[in-house]
């Protein structure tokens, strides 16, 4: 799956990083707790979250996350968008709730990792 396919599956909107839309996504993680994301430890994952603070961008950078999806229509501030843009990290916003967004991606074949 690519970042563009994630966006389309979630009826999302790019907030930045659309030029990275062909980047491959191998797994997904849905969490508002960055400590859980740090424990996830998967390469080329998409992070689904409703948490809007700069720590999300920093965590994504540390974990080789290739895209952040903000659920429930959450909108990061301009500073966060600029941080992501500088790091080449696509940000997508979707109106779907976390559970629904994860389900839609699962339905399209994206998994969370080896335990699925």
Residue pairs with C-beta under 8 A, 6 or more apart in sequence:
1 24
1 25
1 105
1 108
1 109
1 110
2 21
2 22
2 23
2 24
2 25
3 17
3 20
3 21
3 22
3 23
3 25
3 46
3 66
3 67
3 90
3 92
4 21
4 22
5 25
5 108
6 12
6 25
6 46
6 67
6 69
6 92
6 105
6 110
7 13
7 14
7 21
7 92
9 104
9 105
9 108
10 69
10 92
10 94
10 96
10 101
10 104
10 105
11 94
11 95
11 96
12 69
12 92
12 93
12 94
13 92
13 93
13 94
14 21
14 90
14 91
14 92
15 70
15 75
15 76
15 81
15 84
15 91
15 92
15 93
16 81
16 84
16 85
16 89
16 90
16 91
17 67
17 84
17 85
17 88
17 89
17 90
17 91
18 90
20 66
20 67
20 88
20 89
20 90
21 90
23 44
23 66
23 67
23 90
24 44
24 66
25 44
25 45
25 46
25 66
25 67
25 110
26 42
26 43
26 44
26 45
27 42
27 43
27 44
27 45
27 46
27 110
27 111
27 112
27 113
28 45
28 46
28 47
28 48
28 102
28 105
28 106
28 110
28 111
28 112
29 36
29 37
29 40
29 42
29 45
29 46
29 47
29 48
29 65
29 112
30 47
30 48
30 49
30 71
30 98
30 101
30 102
31 37
31 40
31 47
31 48
31 49
32 49
32 50
32 51
32 98
33 51
34 51
34 55
34 56
34 59
37 47
37 49
37 59
37 63
37 65
38 59
38 62
38 63
40 63
40 113
41 63
42 63
42 112
42 113
43 64
44 64
44 66
45 63
45 64
45 65
45 66
46 65
46 66
46 67
46 68
46 69
46 105
46 110
47 56
47 59
47 60
47 63
47 65
47 67
47 68
47 69
48 69
48 71
48 98
48 101
48 102
48 105
49 56
49 68
49 69
49 70
49 71
49 74
49 98
50 70
50 71
50 72
50 74
50 98
51 74
52 70
52 74
52 75
52 76
52 77
52 80
53 80
54 79
54 80
54 83
56 68
56 76
56 80
57 68
57 80
57 83
57 84
57 87
57 89
59 65
60 68
60 84
60 87
60 89
61 87
61 89
65 89
66 89
66 90
67 89
67 90
67 91
67 92
68 84
68 89
68 90
68 91
68 92
69 91
69 92
69 93
69 94
69 101
70 76
70 91
70 92
70 93
70 94
71 94
71 96
71 97
71 98
71 101
72 95
72 96
72 97
72 98
73 93
73 94
73 95
74 93
75 93
76 84
76 91
80 91
81 91
84 90
84 91
94 101
96 104
